Amino acid sequence: MPFFWSQHCDTVIDYVGDAEQWDRLDIDRDPAAHDCAATYWRNGKRLAVATVGRDLDNLRTELAFEQEAPA
């Protein structure tokens, strides 16, 4: 499963999946906690997730993608 992380000053961005093209983007954020998740979708299928401050969510997403992948 494709993934990357990048650090900008004190902010780490984690990304898992592959979303070259998407038709929907959902953003879940908590300004007080300084964290967020952006989920990329196409035709109702989750393609990728980018997170800030949600490492565990990112790891769970990676595991779910791996379990969905054909053998």
PDB file of N, CA, C, O and CB in Angstrom:
ATOM      1  N   MET A   1       0.850  -1.172   0.000  1.00  0.00           N
ATOM      2  CA  MET A   1       0.000   0.000   0.000  1.00  0.00           C
ATOM      3  C   MET A   1       0.895   1.234   0.000  1.00  0.00           C
ATOM      4  O   MET A   1       1.769   1.362   0.858  1.00  0.00           O
ATOM      5  CB  MET A   1      -0.967  -0.002   1.223  1.00  0.00           C
ATOM      6  N   PRO A   2       0.690   2.141  -0.947  1.00  0.00           N
ATOM      7  CA  PRO A   2       1.492   3.364  -0.971  1.00  0.00           C
ATOM      8  C   PRO A   2       1.267   4.202   0.291  1.00  0.00           C
ATOM      9  O   PRO A   2       0.151   4.294   0.804  1.00  0.00           O
ATOM     10  CB  PRO A   2       1.159   4.192  -2.219  1.00  0.00           C
ATOM     11  N   PHE A   3       2.350   4.806   0.775  1.00  0.00           N
ATOM     12  CA  PHE A   3       2.238   5.709   1.913  1.00  0.00           C
ATOM     13  C   PHE A   3       3.436   6.658   1.892  1.00  0.00           C
ATOM     14  O   PHE A   3       4.457   6.378   1.264  1.00  0.00           O
ATOM     15  CB  PHE A   3       2.168   4.917   3.262  1.00  0.00           C
ATOM     16  N   PHE A   4       3.292   7.773   2.583  1.00  0.00           N
ATOM     17  CA  PHE A   4       4.426   8.649   2.819  1.00  0.00           C
ATOM     18  C   PHE A   4       4.123   9.502   4.030  1.00  0.00           C
ATOM     19  O   PHE A   4       2.975   9.603   4.462  1.00  0.00           O
ATOM     20  CB  PHE A   4       4.733   9.527   1.579  1.00  0.00           C
ATOM     21  N   TRP A   5       5.140  10.103   4.563  1.00  0.00           N
ATOM     22  CA  TRP A   5       4.970  11.086   5.615  1.00  0.00           C
ATOM     23  C   TRP A   5       5.930  12.226   5.325  1.00  0.00           C
ATOM     24  O   TRP A   5       6.956  12.054   4.667  1.00  0.00           O
ATOM     25  CB  TRP A   5       5.220  10.469   7.033  1.00  0.00           C
ATOM     26  N   SER A   6       5.574  13.375   5.827  1.00  0.00           N
ATOM     27  CA  SER A   6       6.399  14.558   5.628  1.00  0.00           C
ATOM     28  C   SER A   6       6.279  15.430   6.865  1.00  0.00           C
ATOM     29  O   SER A   6       5.206  15.535   7.459  1.00  0.00           O
ATOM     30  CB  SER A   6       5.977  15.339   4.344  1.00  0.00           C
ATOM     31  N   GLN A   7       7.372  16.046   7.246  1.00  0.00           N
ATOM     32  CA  GLN A   7       7.340  16.917   8.416  1.00  0.00           C
ATOM     33  C   GLN A   7       7.656  18.337   7.989  1.00  0.00           C
ATOM     34  O   GLN A   7       8.645  18.586   7.298  1.00  0.00           O
ATOM     35  CB  GLN A   7       8.336  16.436   9.498  1.00  0.00           C
ATOM     36  N   HIS A   8       6.804  19.271   8.408  1.00  0.00           N
ATOM     37  CA  HIS A   8       6.968  20.686   8.111  1.00  0.00           C
ATOM     38  C   HIS A   8       6.944  21.428   9.438  1.00  0.00           C
ATOM     39  O   HIS A   8       5.900  21.532  10.082  1.00  0.00           O
ATOM     40  CB  HIS A   8       5.852  21.212   7.133  1.00  0.00           C
ATOM     41  N   CYS A   9       8.082  21.935   9.836  1.00  0.00           N
ATOM     42  CA  CYS A   9       8.237  22.532  11.168  1.00  0.00           C
ATOM     43  C   CYS A   9       7.846  21.477  12.196  1.00  0.00           C
ATOM     44  O   CYS A   9       8.495  20.433  12.265  1.00  0.00           O
ATOM     45  CB  CYS A   9       7.360  23.838  11.328  1.00  0.00           C
ATOM     46  N   ASP A  10       6.822  21.707  12.985  1.00  0.00           N
ATOM     47  CA  ASP A  10       6.407  20.736  14.004  1.00  0.00           C
ATOM     48  C   ASP A  10       5.166  19.942  13.588  1.00  0.00           C
ATOM     49  O   ASP A  10       4.541  19.290  14.424  1.00  0.00           O
ATOM     50  CB  ASP A  10       6.136  21.450  15.318  1.00  0.00           C
ATOM     51  N   THR A  11       4.807  19.992  12.311  1.00  0.00           N
ATOM     52  CA  THR A  11       3.610  19.320  11.831  1.00  0.00           C
ATOM     53  C   THR A  11       3.982  18.143  10.940  1.00  0.00           C
ATOM     54  O   THR A  11       4.695  18.306   9.950  1.00  0.00           O
ATOM     55  CB  THR A  11       2.709  20.301  11.074  1.00  0.00           C
ATOM     56  N   VAL A  12       3.492  16.953  11.296  1.00  0.00           N
ATOM     57  CA  VAL A  12       3.732  15.751  10.497  1.00  0.00           C
ATOM     58  C   VAL A  12       2.458  15.428   9.721  1.00  0.00           C
ATOM     59  O   VAL A  12       1.369  15.371  10.291  1.00  0.00           O
ATOM     60  CB  VAL A  12       4.163  14.542  11.399  1.00  0.00           C
ATOM     61  N   ILE A  13       2.610  15.220   8.426  1.00  0.00           N
ATOM     62  CA  ILE A  13       1.507  14.832   7.554  1.00  0.00           C
ATOM     63  C   ILE A  13       1.751  13.390   7.133  1.00  0.00           C
ATOM     64  O   ILE A  13       2.800  13.066   6.577  1.00  0.00           O
ATOM     65  CB  ILE A  13       1.386  15.787   6.305  1.00  0.00           C
ATOM     66  N   ASP A  14       0.770  12.521   7.403  1.00  0.00           N
ATOM     67  CA  ASP A  14       0.834  11.119   7.000  1.00  0.00           C
ATOM     68  C   ASP A  14      -0.199  10.893   5.904  1.00  0.00           C
ATOM     69  O   ASP A  14      -1.306  11.429   5.965  1.00  0.00           O
ATOM     70  CB  ASP A  14       0.587  10.161   8.216  1.00  0.00           C
ATOM     71  N   TYR A  15       0.166  10.098   4.904  1.00  0.00           N
ATOM     72  CA  TYR A  15      -0.720   9.824   3.779  1.00  0.00           C
ATOM     73  C   TYR A  15      -0.634   8.342   3.460  1.00  0.00           C
ATOM     74  O   TYR A  15       0.459   7.780   3.389  1.00  0.00           O
ATOM     75  CB  TYR A  15      -0.348  10.690   2.534  1.00  0.00           C
ATOM     76  N   VAL A  16      -1.776   7.712   3.270  1.00  0.00           N
ATOM     77  CA  VAL A  16      -1.801   6.305   2.871  1.00  0.00           C
ATOM     78  C   VAL A  16      -2.865   6.145   1.794  1.00  0.00           C
ATOM     79  O   VAL A  16      -3.950   6.719   1.882  1.00  0.00           O
ATOM     80  CB  VAL A  16      -2.087   5.361   4.097  1.00  0.00           C
ATOM     81  N   GLY A  17      -2.534   5.351   0.771  1.00  0.00           N
ATOM     82  CA  GLY A  17      -3.459   5.099  -0.323  1.00  0.00           C
ATOM     83  C   GLY A  17      -2.945   5.686  -1.619  1.00  0.00           C
ATOM     84  O   GLY A  17      -1.777   6.058  -1.737  1.00  0.00           O
ATOM     85  N   ASP A  18      -3.844   5.763  -2.593  1.00  0.00           N
ATOM     86  CA  ASP A  18      -3.486   6.269  -3.914  1.00  0.00           C
ATOM     87  C   ASP A  18      -4.700   6.972  -4.500  1.00  0.00           C
ATOM     88  O   ASP A  18      -5.659   6.320  -4.913  1.00  0.00           O
ATOM     89  CB  ASP A  18      -2.994   5.120  -4.852  1.00  0.00           C
ATOM     90  N   ALA A  19      -4.663   8.277  -4.536  1.00  0.00           N
ATOM     91  CA  ALA A  19      -5.810   9.052  -5.023  1.00  0.00           C
ATOM     92  C   ALA A  19      -5.355  10.045  -6.086  1.00  0.00           C
ATOM     93  O   ALA A  19      -5.308  11.251  -5.846  1.00  0.00           O
ATOM     94  CB  ALA A  19      -6.510   9.795  -3.855  1.00  0.00           C
ATOM     95  N   GLU A  20      -5.021   9.523  -7.263  1.00  0.00           N
ATOM     96  CA  GLU A  20      -4.656  10.427  -8.357  1.00  0.00           C
ATOM     97  C   GLU A  20      -5.860  11.240  -8.806  1.00  0.00           C
ATOM     98  O   GLU A  20      -5.728  12.411  -9.163  1.00  0.00           O
ATOM     99  CB  GLU A  20      -4.079   9.638  -9.542  1.00  0.00           C
ATOM    100  N   GLN A  21      -7.027  10.619  -8.787  1.00  0.00           N
ATOM    101  CA  GLN A  21      -8.271  11.300  -9.152  1.00  0.00           C
ATOM    102  C   GLN A  21      -9.331  10.931  -8.125  1.00  0.00           C
ATOM    103  O   GLN A  21      -9.401   9.782  -7.687  1.00  0.00           O
ATOM    104  CB  GLN A  21      -8.733  10.918 -10.603  1.00  0.00           C
ATOM    105  N   TRP A  22     -10.151  11.893  -7.741  1.00  0.00           N
ATOM    106  CA  TRP A  22     -11.216  11.634  -6.783  1.00  0.00           C
ATOM    107  C   TRP A  22     -12.388  12.525  -7.112  1.00  0.00           C
ATOM    108  O   TRP A  22     -12.246  13.540  -7.793  1.00  0.00           O
ATOM    109  CB  TRP A  22     -10.739  11.865  -5.331  1.00  0.00           C
ATOM    110  N   ASP A  23     -13.562  12.129  -6.615  1.00  0.00           N
ATOM    111  CA  ASP A  23     -14.765  12.922  -6.855  1.00  0.00           C
ATOM    112  C   ASP A  23     -15.374  13.462  -5.564  1.00  0.00           C
ATOM    113  O   ASP A  23     -16.359  14.199  -5.594  1.00  0.00           O
ATOM    114  CB  ASP A  23     -15.790  12.092  -7.592  1.00  0.00           C
ATOM    115  N   ARG A  24     -14.776  13.086  -4.425  1.00  0.00           N
ATOM    116  CA  ARG A  24     -15.254  13.591  -3.140  1.00  0.00           C
ATOM    117  C   ARG A  24     -14.093  13.659  -2.166  1.00  0.00           C
ATOM    118  O   ARG A  24     -13.226  12.784  -2.148  1.00  0.00           O
ATOM    119  CB  ARG A  24     -16.389  12.700  -2.576  1.00  0.00           C
ATOM    120  N   LEU A  25     -14.086  14.700  -1.364  1.00  0.00           N
ATOM    121  CA  LEU A  25     -13.080  14.876  -0.324  1.00  0.00           C
ATOM    122  C   LEU A  25     -13.797  15.233   0.966  1.00  0.00           C
ATOM    123  O   LEU A  25     -14.487  16.249   1.040  1.00  0.00           O
ATOM    124  CB  LEU A  25     -12.037  15.974  -0.713  1.00  0.00           C
ATOM    125  N   ASP A  26     -13.630  14.392   1.983  1.00  0.00           N
ATOM    126  CA  ASP A  26     -14.208  14.661   3.302  1.00  0.00           C
ATOM    127  C   ASP A  26     -13.089  15.112   4.235  1.00  0.00           C
ATOM    128  O   ASP A  26     -12.027  14.493   4.293  1.00  0.00           O
ATOM    129  CB  ASP A  26     -14.941  13.396   3.875  1.00  0.00           C
ATOM    130  N   ILE A  27     -13.340  16.196   4.961  1.00  0.00           N
ATOM    131  CA  ILE A  27     -12.351  16.691   5.917  1.00  0.00           C
ATOM    132  C   ILE A  27     -12.973  16.676   7.309  1.00  0.00           C
ATOM    133  O   ILE A  27     -14.025  17.270   7.549  1.00  0.00           O
ATOM    134  CB  ILE A  27     -11.863  18.128   5.537  1.00  0.00           C
ATOM    135  N   ASP A  28     -12.293  15.981   8.217  1.00  0.00           N
ATOM    136  CA  ASP A  28     -12.700  15.905   9.613  1.00  0.00           C
ATOM    137  C   ASP A  28     -11.609  16.605  10.409  1.00  0.00           C
ATOM    138  O   ASP A  28     -10.453  16.184  10.382  1.00  0.00           O
ATOM    139  CB  ASP A  28     -12.917  14.407  10.095  1.00  0.00           C
ATOM    140  N   ARG A  29     -11.967  17.668  11.113  1.00  0.00           N
ATOM    141  CA  ARG A  29     -10.930  18.405  11.832  1.00  0.00           C
ATOM    142  C   ARG A  29     -11.394  18.821  13.212  1.00  0.00           C
ATOM    143  O   ARG A  29     -12.586  18.956  13.491  1.00  0.00           O
ATOM    144  CB  ARG A  29     -10.508  19.628  11.042  1.00  0.00           C
ATOM    145  N   ASP A  30     -10.411  19.016  14.055  1.00  0.00           N
ATOM    146  CA  ASP A  30     -10.651  19.508  15.406  1.00  0.00           C
ATOM    147  C   ASP A  30      -9.660  20.644  15.637  1.00  0.00           C
ATOM    148  O   ASP A  30      -8.525  20.403  16.048  1.00  0.00           O
ATOM    149  CB  ASP A  30     -10.496  18.361  16.492  1.00  0.00           C
ATOM    150  N   PRO A  31     -10.081  21.877  15.376  1.00  0.00           N
ATOM    151  CA  PRO A  31      -9.161  23.009  15.515  1.00  0.00           C
ATOM    152  C   PRO A  31      -8.557  23.122  16.915  1.00  0.00           C
ATOM    153  O   PRO A  31      -7.411  23.546  17.063  1.00  0.00           O
ATOM    154  CB  PRO A  31      -9.879  24.293  15.174  1.00  0.00           C
ATOM    155  N   ALA A  32      -9.313  22.749  17.929  1.00  0.00           N
ATOM    156  CA  ALA A  32      -8.794  22.842  19.294  1.00  0.00           C
ATOM    157  C   ALA A  32      -7.660  21.850  19.528  1.00  0.00           C
ATOM    158  O   ALA A  32      -6.735  22.128  20.292  1.00  0.00           O
ATOM    159  CB  ALA A  32      -9.915  22.599  20.303  1.00  0.00           C
ATOM    160  N   ALA A  33      -7.730  20.692  18.871  1.00  0.00           N
ATOM    161  CA  ALA A  33      -6.706  19.663  19.044  1.00  0.00           C
ATOM    162  C   ALA A  33      -5.599  19.772  18.003  1.00  0.00           C
ATOM    163  O   ALA A  33      -4.598  19.060  18.084  1.00  0.00           O
ATOM    164  CB  ALA A  33      -7.336  18.286  18.976  1.00  0.00           C
ATOM    165  N   HIS A  34      -5.771  20.657  17.028  1.00  0.00           N
ATOM    166  CA  HIS A  34      -4.783  20.827  15.957  1.00  0.00           C
ATOM    167  C   HIS A  34      -4.549  19.532  15.194  1.00  0.00           C
ATOM    168  O   HIS A  34      -3.412  19.170  14.890  1.00  0.00           O
ATOM    169  CB  HIS A  34      -3.464  21.330  16.530  1.00  0.00           C
ATOM    170  N   ASP A  35      -5.660  18.829  14.884  1.00  0.00           N
ATOM    171  CA  ASP A  35      -5.524  17.622  14.080  1.00  0.00           C
ATOM    172  C   ASP A  35      -6.614  17.582  13.021  1.00  0.00           C
ATOM    173  O   ASP A  35      -7.621  18.284  13.122  1.00  0.00           O
ATOM    174  CB  ASP A  35      -5.584  16.363  14.965  1.00  0.00           C
ATOM    175  N   CYS A  36      -6.403  16.749  11.997  1.00  0.00           N
ATOM    176  CA  CYS A  36      -7.400  16.608  10.950  1.00  0.00           C
ATOM    177  C   CYS A  36      -7.136  15.349  10.136  1.00  0.00           C
ATOM    178  O   CYS A  36      -6.056  14.759  10.191  1.00  0.00           O
ATOM    179  CB  CYS A  36      -7.409  17.844  10.041  1.00  0.00           C
ATOM    180  N   ALA A  37      -8.154  14.959   9.383  1.00  0.00           N
ATOM    181  CA  ALA A  37      -8.043  13.852   8.442  1.00  0.00           C
ATOM    182  C   ALA A  37      -8.774  14.253   7.170  1.00  0.00           C
ATOM    183  O   ALA A  37      -9.889  14.770   7.226  1.00  0.00           O
ATOM    184  CB  ALA A  37      -8.625  12.523   9.041  1.00  0.00           C
ATOM    185  N   ALA A  38      -8.151  14.017   6.030  1.00  0.00           N
ATOM    186  CA  ALA A  38      -8.768  14.248   4.725  1.00  0.00           C
ATOM    187  C   ALA A  38      -8.896  12.892   4.045  1.00  0.00           C
ATOM    188  O   ALA A  38      -7.906  12.186   3.851  1.00  0.00           O
ATOM    189  CB  ALA A  38      -7.927  15.260   3.846  1.00  0.00           C
ATOM    190  N   THR A  39     -10.126  12.537   3.687  1.00  0.00           N
ATOM    191  CA  THR A  39     -10.379  11.243   3.051  1.00  0.00           C
ATOM    192  C   THR A  39     -10.798  11.484   1.609  1.00  0.00           C
ATOM    193  O   THR A  39     -11.725  12.247   1.336  1.00  0.00           O
ATOM    194  CB  THR A  39     -11.473  10.437   3.821  1.00  0.00           C
ATOM    195  N   TYR A  40     -10.106  10.828   0.696  1.00  0.00           N
ATOM    196  CA  TYR A  40     -10.341  10.962  -0.739  1.00  0.00           C
ATOM    197  C   TYR A  40     -11.159   9.770  -1.226  1.00  0.00           C
ATOM    198  O   TYR A  40     -10.834   8.625  -0.914  1.00  0.00           O
ATOM    199  CB  TYR A  40      -8.997  11.065  -1.517  1.00  0.00           C
ATOM    200  N   TRP A  41     -12.230  10.036  -1.998  1.00  0.00           N
ATOM    201  CA  TRP A  41     -13.156   9.010  -2.468  1.00  0.00           C
ATOM    202  C   TRP A  41     -13.333   9.100  -3.982  1.00  0.00           C
ATOM    203  O   TRP A  41     -13.171  10.166  -4.576  1.00  0.00           O
ATOM    204  CB  TRP A  41     -14.516   9.147  -1.761  1.00  0.00           C
ATOM    205  N   ARG A  42     -13.665   7.970  -4.593  1.00  0.00           N
ATOM    206  CA  ARG A  42     -14.104   7.953  -5.991  1.00  0.00           C
ATOM    207  C   ARG A  42     -15.157   6.849  -6.122  1.00  0.00           C
ATOM    208  O   ARG A  42     -14.931   5.694  -5.761  1.00  0.00           O
ATOM    209  CB  ARG A  42     -12.886   7.716  -6.987  1.00  0.00           C
ATOM    210  N   ASN A  43     -16.316   7.252  -6.654  1.00  0.00           N
ATOM    211  CA  ASN A  43     -17.430   6.318  -6.840  1.00  0.00           C
ATOM    212  C   ASN A  43     -17.773   5.571  -5.548  1.00  0.00           C
ATOM    213  O   ASN A  43     -18.065   4.376  -5.580  1.00  0.00           O
ATOM    214  CB  ASN A  43     -17.093   5.315  -7.941  1.00  0.00           C
ATOM    215  N   GLY A  44     -17.739   6.268  -4.424  1.00  0.00           N
ATOM    216  CA  GLY A  44     -18.101   5.676  -3.140  1.00  0.00           C
ATOM    217  C   GLY A  44     -17.035   4.803  -2.500  1.00  0.00           C
ATOM    218  O   GLY A  44     -17.271   4.207  -1.449  1.00  0.00           O
ATOM    219  N   LYS A  45     -15.862   4.719  -3.123  1.00  0.00           N
ATOM    220  CA  LYS A  45     -14.780   3.896  -2.574  1.00  0.00           C
ATOM    221  C   LYS A  45     -13.691   4.798  -1.992  1.00  0.00           C
ATOM    222  O   LYS A  45     -13.234   5.738  -2.643  1.00  0.00           O
ATOM    223  CB  LYS A  45     -14.187   2.959  -3.669  1.00  0.00           C
ATOM    224  N   ARG A  46     -13.285   4.501  -0.765  1.00  0.00           N
ATOM    225  CA  ARG A  46     -12.205   5.273  -0.134  1.00  0.00           C
ATOM    226  C   ARG A  46     -10.880   4.920  -0.818  1.00  0.00           C
ATOM    227  O   ARG A  46     -10.514   3.749  -0.921  1.00  0.00           O
ATOM    228  CB  ARG A  46     -12.130   4.984   1.414  1.00  0.00           C
ATOM    229  N   LEU A  47     -10.172   5.948  -1.283  1.00  0.00           N
ATOM    230  CA  LEU A  47      -8.922   5.753  -2.008  1.00  0.00           C
ATOM    231  C   LEU A  47      -7.691   6.047  -1.170  1.00  0.00           C
ATOM    232  O   LEU A  47      -6.685   5.346  -1.266  1.00  0.00           O
ATOM    233  CB  LEU A  47      -8.906   6.614  -3.227  1.00  0.00           C
ATOM    234  N   ALA A  48      -7.773   7.087  -0.347  1.00  0.00           N
ATOM    235  CA  ALA A  48      -6.598   7.522   0.408  1.00  0.00           C
ATOM    236  C   ALA A  48      -7.033   8.386   1.578  1.00  0.00           C
ATOM    237  O   ALA A  48      -8.130   8.946   1.593  1.00  0.00           O
ATOM    238  CB  ALA A  48      -5.611   8.294  -0.498  1.00  0.00           C
ATOM    239  N   VAL A  49      -6.143   8.478   2.557  1.00  0.00           N
ATOM    240  CA  VAL A  49      -6.386   9.323   3.727  1.00  0.00           C
ATOM    241  C   VAL A  49      -5.096  10.049   4.075  1.00  0.00           C
ATOM    242  O   VAL A  49      -4.028   9.441   4.141  1.00  0.00           O
ATOM    243  CB  VAL A  49      -6.899   8.482   4.942  1.00  0.00           C
ATOM    244  N   ALA A  50      -5.203  11.344   4.296  1.00  0.00           N
ATOM    245  CA  ALA A  50      -4.089  12.157   4.787  1.00  0.00           C
ATOM    246  C   ALA A  50      -4.464  12.641   6.183  1.00  0.00           C
ATOM    247  O   ALA A  50      -5.584  13.101   6.405  1.00  0.00           O
ATOM    248  CB  ALA A  50      -3.778  13.371   3.820  1.00  0.00           C
ATOM    249  N   THR A  51      -3.527  12.537   7.124  1.00  0.00           N
ATOM    250  CA  THR A  51      -3.829  12.944   8.495  1.00  0.00           C
ATOM    251  C   THR A  51      -2.742  13.846   9.052  1.00  0.00           C
ATOM    252  O   THR A  51      -1.583  13.798   8.641  1.00  0.00           O
ATOM    253  CB  THR A  51      -3.999  11.721   9.388  1.00  0.00           C
ATOM    254  N   VAL A  52      -3.157  14.665   9.997  1.00  0.00           N
ATOM    255  CA  VAL A  52      -2.248  15.479  10.802  1.00  0.00           C
ATOM    256  C   VAL A  52      -2.653  15.235  12.247  1.00  0.00           C
ATOM    257  O   VAL A  52      -3.791  15.503  12.631  1.00  0.00           O
ATOM    258  CB  VAL A  52      -2.313  17.029  10.415  1.00  0.00           C
ATOM    259  N   GLY A  53      -1.726  14.730  13.046  1.00  0.00           N
ATOM    260  CA  GLY A  53      -2.002  14.499  14.460  1.00  0.00           C
ATOM    261  C   GLY A  53      -2.883  13.303  14.739  1.00  0.00           C
ATOM    262  O   GLY A  53      -3.424  13.180  15.838  1.00  0.00           O
ATOM    263  N   ARG A  54      -3.039  12.420  13.774  1.00  0.00           N
ATOM    264  CA  ARG A  54      -3.887  11.233  13.952  1.00  0.00           C
ATOM    265  C   ARG A  54      -3.142   9.988  13.474  1.00  0.00           C
ATOM    266  O   ARG A  54      -3.600   9.276  12.580  1.00  0.00           O
ATOM    267  CB  ARG A  54      -5.231  11.390  13.182  1.00  0.00           C
ATOM    268  N   ASP A  55      -2.005   9.746  14.079  1.00  0.00           N
ATOM    269  CA  ASP A  55      -1.166   8.621  13.664  1.00  0.00           C
ATOM    270  C   ASP A  55      -1.897   7.285  13.740  1.00  0.00           C
ATOM    271  O   ASP A  55      -1.799   6.475  12.817  1.00  0.00           O
ATOM    272  CB  ASP A  55       0.080   8.565  14.520  1.00  0.00           C
ATOM    273  N   LEU A  56      -2.625   7.044  14.820  1.00  0.00           N
ATOM    274  CA  LEU A  56      -3.315   5.777  14.986  1.00  0.00           C
ATOM    275  C   LEU A  56      -4.390   5.601  13.908  1.00  0.00           C
ATOM    276  O   LEU A  56      -4.544   4.508  13.363  1.00  0.00           O
ATOM    277  CB  LEU A  56      -3.940   5.690  16.387  1.00  0.00           C
ATOM    278  N   ASP A  57      -5.122   6.652  13.603  1.00  0.00           N
ATOM    279  CA  ASP A  57      -6.121   6.578  12.530  1.00  0.00           C
ATOM    280  C   ASP A  57      -5.464   6.224  11.204  1.00  0.00           C
ATOM    281  O   ASP A  57      -6.001   5.432  10.429  1.00  0.00           O
ATOM    282  CB  ASP A  57      -6.880   7.910  12.404  1.00  0.00           C
ATOM    283  N   ASN A  58      -4.305   6.811  10.946  1.00  0.00           N
ATOM    284  CA  ASN A  58      -3.595   6.544   9.701  1.00  0.00           C
ATOM    285  C   ASN A  58      -3.162   5.081   9.633  1.00  0.00           C
ATOM    286  O   ASN A  58      -3.296   4.447   8.586  1.00  0.00           O
ATOM    287  CB  ASN A  58      -2.376   7.468   9.568  1.00  0.00           C
ATOM    288  N   LEU A  59      -2.651   4.547  10.725  1.00  0.00           N
ATOM    289  CA  LEU A  59      -2.235   3.135  10.755  1.00  0.00           C
ATOM    290  C   LEU A  59      -3.420   2.200  10.586  1.00  0.00           C
ATOM    291  O   LEU A  59      -3.308   1.178   9.909  1.00  0.00           O
ATOM    292  CB  LEU A  59      -1.513   2.818  12.065  1.00  0.00           C
ATOM    293  N   ARG A  60      -4.545   2.533  11.188  1.00  0.00           N
ATOM    294  CA  ARG A  60      -5.747   1.708  11.031  1.00  0.00           C
ATOM    295  C   ARG A  60      -6.228   1.717   9.577  1.00  0.00           C
ATOM    296  O   ARG A  60      -6.670   0.694   9.054  1.00  0.00           O
ATOM    297  CB  ARG A  60      -6.870   2.209  11.966  1.00  0.00           C
ATOM    298  N   THR A  61      -6.138   2.872   8.941  1.00  0.00           N
ATOM    299  CA  THR A  61      -6.522   2.974   7.536  1.00  0.00           C
ATOM    300  C   THR A  61      -5.609   2.122   6.669  1.00  0.00           C
ATOM    301  O   THR A  61      -6.078   1.419   5.773  1.00  0.00           O
ATOM    302  CB  THR A  61      -6.485   4.434   7.070  1.00  0.00           C
ATOM    303  N   GLU A  62      -4.310   2.179   6.929  1.00  0.00           N
ATOM    304  CA  GLU A  62      -3.366   1.363   6.163  1.00  0.00           C
ATOM    305  C   GLU A  62      -3.700  -0.124   6.314  1.00  0.00           C
ATOM    306  O   GLU A  62      -3.692  -0.859   5.327  1.00  0.00           O
ATOM    307  CB  GLU A  62      -1.916   1.637   6.623  1.00  0.00           C
ATOM    308  N   LEU A  63      -3.986  -0.563   7.515  1.00  0.00           N
ATOM    309  CA  LEU A  63      -4.336  -1.962   7.757  1.00  0.00           C
ATOM    310  C   LEU A  63      -5.615  -2.332   7.008  1.00  0.00           C
ATOM    311  O   LEU A  63      -5.697  -3.403   6.405  1.00  0.00           O
ATOM    312  CB  LEU A  63      -4.506  -2.223   9.266  1.00  0.00           C
ATOM    313  N   ALA A  64      -6.605  -1.454   7.045  1.00  0.00           N
ATOM    314  CA  ALA A  64      -7.870  -1.728   6.340  1.00  0.00           C
ATOM    315  C   ALA A  64      -7.624  -1.838   4.835  1.00  0.00           C
ATOM    316  O   ALA A  64      -8.164  -2.737   4.191  1.00  0.00           O
ATOM    317  CB  ALA A  64      -8.916  -0.613   6.633  1.00  0.00           C
ATOM    318  N   PHE A  65      -6.828  -0.950   4.273  1.00  0.00           N
ATOM    319  CA  PHE A  65      -6.510  -1.031   2.841  1.00  0.00           C
ATOM    320  C   PHE A  65      -5.809  -2.347   2.513  1.00  0.00           C
ATOM    321  O   PHE A  65      -6.118  -2.977   1.502  1.00  0.00           O
ATOM    322  CB  PHE A  65      -5.627   0.159   2.416  1.00  0.00           C
ATOM    323  N   GLU A  66      -4.880  -2.759   3.351  1.00  0.00           N
ATOM    324  CA  GLU A  66      -4.158  -4.012   3.107  1.00  0.00           C
ATOM    325  C   GLU A  66      -5.102  -5.209   3.167  1.00  0.00           C
ATOM    326  O   GLU A  66      -4.950  -6.155   2.394  1.00  0.00           O
ATOM    327  CB  GLU A  66      -3.023  -4.185   4.130  1.00  0.00           C
ATOM    328  N   GLN A  67      -6.063  -5.178   4.065  1.00  0.00           N
ATOM    329  CA  GLN A  67      -7.004  -6.287   4.188  1.00  0.00           C
ATOM    330  C   GLN A  67      -7.986  -6.320   3.010  1.00  0.00           C
ATOM    331  O   GLN A  67      -8.495  -7.385   2.660  1.00  0.00           O
ATOM    332  CB  GLN A  67      -7.773  -6.183   5.512  1.00  0.00           C
ATOM    333  N   GLU A  68      -8.252  -5.164   2.399  1.00  0.00           N
ATOM    334  CA  GLU A  68      -9.164  -5.086   1.256  1.00  0.00           C
ATOM    335  C   GLU A  68      -8.473  -5.455  -0.050  1.00  0.00           C
ATOM    336  O   GLU A  68      -9.142  -5.817  -1.017  1.00  0.00           O
ATOM    337  CB  GLU A  68      -9.750  -3.689   1.148  1.00  0.00           C
ATOM    338  N   ALA A  69      -7.145  -5.370  -0.094  1.00  0.00           N
ATOM    339  CA  ALA A  69      -6.408  -5.597  -1.339  1.00  0.00           C
ATOM    340  C   ALA A  69      -6.509  -7.054  -1.768  1.00  0.00           C
ATOM    341  O   ALA A  69      -6.454  -7.959  -0.935  1.00  0.00           O
ATOM    342  CB  ALA A  69      -4.933  -5.196  -1.174  1.00  0.00           C
ATOM    343  N   PRO A  70      -6.660  -7.280  -3.084  1.00  0.00           N
ATOM    344  CA  PRO A  70      -6.677  -8.672  -3.568  1.00  0.00           C
ATOM    345  C   PRO A  70      -5.329  -9.336  -3.360  1.00  0.00           C
ATOM    346  O   PRO A  70      -4.286  -8.690  -3.448  1.00  0.00           O
ATOM    347  CB  PRO A  70      -7.059  -8.726  -5.055  1.00  0.00           C
ATOM    348  N   ALA A  71      -5.358 -10.616  -3.087  1.00  0.00           N
ATOM    349  CA  ALA A  71      -4.119 -11.378  -2.831  1.00  0.00           C
ATOM    350  C   ALA A  71      -3.348 -11.635  -4.109  1.00  0.00           C
ATOM    351  O   ALA A  71      -2.287 -12.258  -4.075  1.00  0.00           O
ATOM    352  CB  ALA A  71      -4.437 -12.709  -2.152  1.00  0.00           C
TER     353      ALA A  71
END
